[in-house]
Amino acid sequence: MKIIVTGCTGLVGSEVLRSGIKHQFITHIYAVTRKPLDPKIANHPKVTQIIHEDFEQWPDHLLRLFEHEGVRGCIWCIGGWVNKFASLEEAQRINIALAHTAAETFSSTLSPSAAEISQSKDKRGIAFRFIYMSMAGAEQNPFASLWWSADSRKMKGAAEKGLFELADSRTPGSFECYALRLGTVLAGGQTVYNLMKMGSSQSISDTLVARCAINTVLDGRTKEEGGRVLENVACLGDDWAQVNNLPIE
């Protein structure tokens, strides 16, 4: 699969890039970024670096490139908590508006047509999938009374709600959205310290986030598998669940 990755110089986006390069079923990554990547990543044969300043607009030449190359997914790693930004309005623009604009554009130009879906033997593999980095505790109800991080949680919830409504409005099987509700993201992969943190708090290593995002963009999820919201524990993966069941000697 060929995919788009944004937020490529951040903690999550950079790990998604590294993990995608290693993954046998990710054949090419279009790294759309405002800042140049590390040359070792940018020059990798599986990566095309695209310097793009304005994420509120997607030029026709980029969309034609993605369409011609058969891009079938986007892992959206732009955003963060409200306190990361100068104002609530700026946080909402980055976390909600930019993601919605990209999803709307990609769903209109890169999703398969009804004819392509009907002719495809692999119904699950043809949809364009948009993976959004949300946060643990995200709340889609704007009137909910919340005790902690209310602005951040409602902001991420609003982004989720809009993305899911967009997906529901498209031809079934053409466009899917998923939200990864992440706890605190820990840099450095599966270190002993990170394992201890994940065992005692709502957190997740950057490598597990990348693995979950890539698996989801490749395969999607059915309702039986938990639907389109992946809570932090689901993002940790099935093998992590076994850690707490290991015998103590």
N, C-alpha and C positions, 0 to 999 in steps of 0.2 A: 504493500500500500504506500502511496505517496501522500504526505501530510504537510500541513502548515503548522509552524510553531511560532508563537509570539512571546514577548517577555523573555527573550533568549539570553539576556545578560543577568537576569535575576536568579535567585537561589533555585526555584523550581524549574524555570524555563531552561536554564543551563544544564540541569541534570536530565531533563527530558531530552535535550539534544544529545548528550553523551549516551544515554540509554538507547535512544532511537538509532544511533549509529551502530550500536552493537546488535540490535535486534534483527534477526534474519528476515522477518516479514515486513519490516519497514524498509522499502526500497529507496526512498528519497525523502529528504526533509527540506522544505522551503522555510528558511529561518528569516522571518520578517522582523526587523529590529531597527531601532533608532540609532543604536551605537554599534560600531564594528565589533565583530566577534574576535575571540582569540584566533590568531592565524592558523593554529593547528586544527581548530574546528572549522573555520571558514573555508579552508582549502581541502577539506576532506571530500572525496569523490561522491559521497552520499548527501552532501549538503550544498545547497545554493543559498548564499547570503543575499538578502534583499534589504538594502537600506531604505527605510520608509519613515518619513517624518510625521505624517498626519494620518492617524488611525481613524479619523472621522470620515476619511475618503479612501476609496479603493479604485485606483485608476483602471481604465479599460485594458491597458496593455498587461497589467498584472493579472487581471481576471482571465484574459485570453490565454495567458501563459498557463495558469492553473487549469483551465478547462482543457487546453490542448494536451497537457501532461496527464490528465486524468486524476487530479488530486481529489481524494475522497474523505478527507478529515482535517480538523483543526483542533489543536490543543492550545487553549487560550490561557496564557499565564500572566496576563497584565492585570494589575490591581493590588489591593491590600486593605488593611484596616483604615478606618477614618483618620486616626491620629497620624498616619503616614503622610497626609496631605495638608495643604495650607488651609483648606476650608472644607466644610461638608459638601458644598456644591461641586468643588473640584473632585472630591472623592467619588461622588455620585456619577459625575461625567466619566471618569476613568473606569469605574467598576461596572456601571450599568450601561451608559450610552454607547461607549466604544464597543463593548461586547455585543450589544443588540444590533448596532450598525453592521458589524462584521458578520454576525449570524444571518441577518436579513439579506445581506449581499450574497453571501456564499450559498444560502438556501435557494436564492433566485437564479443564480448563475451556474452553480457547480453540482446541484443535486440532480440525480437521474430523472428522466422524464417518465411519465406513466407507461409509455410504450417500452422503455428500457426495463422497467420493473417487471412488467408482465412477461417479457421475453427471457428474463434472467432465471436461471436454474437455482442460483444461490440468492434467495430473497434477503437473507440476513447480511450478506456481504456487500450489497450494492449501495446502501444508503450513505449519504454524506453525514458524518458524525462530528458534532461540535462539543468539545469537552471543556467545561468551565470550572475554574478553581474557586470554589466557594469556601465557607468556613463553618466549623462546628457551631451549632446553635443558630444557623441562619433561619430567619423568620419571614415567611411570605405574607403574613398578615400585618399590614402597616399599623393597625390599631391595637396590636398586642401590647400588654404591659410587661416590660422586661426589666430584670433587676441589674443586668450587667451588659455592657457593650451594646446598648440598644441601637445606636445609630449604625454601627458596623453590621450587626446581625440583620437589621431590616433592609439595609442597603444591599447586602448579598442576597437576601430573600427576594427583593424586588427584581434583581437581575435574574435569578432562577425562574421566577414566575413569568417574566417576559419571554425568556428563552423557551420555556415549556409551552407557552401559549403559541409562540411562533411555530414550534414543531407540530403542535396539534392542528395548526391551520394548513399545513402542507399535505400533499398527497401521501397517504400511508405508505411507508417503506422508502420514502425519498430523503427525509431529513430527520435526524434524531439529535436531541440535546441531553447531556448528562452533567450533573453537578457533583463535584467531589467536595464534600464538607470536611475539610481538613482541620485537625487540631494544630498545635504549634509544630511547624516544620523544622526539623533538626538537620543541620548540615553534617556532611561527613559519612553518610551511609550507615552501615550496620556495626557501629563501634559498640564496645561494651557499655560506655556511658549512655549512648542512645538507646540501647536495649533496655537499660535500667529506667531511663526516662519514659519510654513507651510502656513499660510494665507498671509504672506508678502514676502516670498522668495522661491526659488526652493529647497525645503528640504522635508524630510520625516522621520517619527519616525521609530525606529527599529522594533516596533511591526507591523507596517503596511508593512514594507519590508518583514518580516517573513510571514505575512498572504498572501501577494501577491505571494511569492515564493512557499508556500505550495499549494495554490489554483491552481497555474499554473502547478506544478509537478503532481498534482492529475488529472487535467482535460484538460490541454493544452489550445490552443486557435485556433479558425478558422480564415480564412482570413476576414470574415465578422466581427469578434470580434476585429480586429486590427492586426492580424498576429503575428509574433514571436518577434517583438521589442515592449517592453512595456516602454513607456516614463514615467517620474516621475509622471505625473498627472494620468496616468492609474494605476500606482502602488498604489496611494493613495486610490483607490477604489471608487465605486459608491456612498457609503454613505457619503464619504468626500465631494463629489461634492454638496451634499445637504446643507452643512454647510453655504456656501456662499448665499444660497437662503432662509435662515431662516429669518422671519420677525423681524424687530427691533422695540421693544416696548419702 
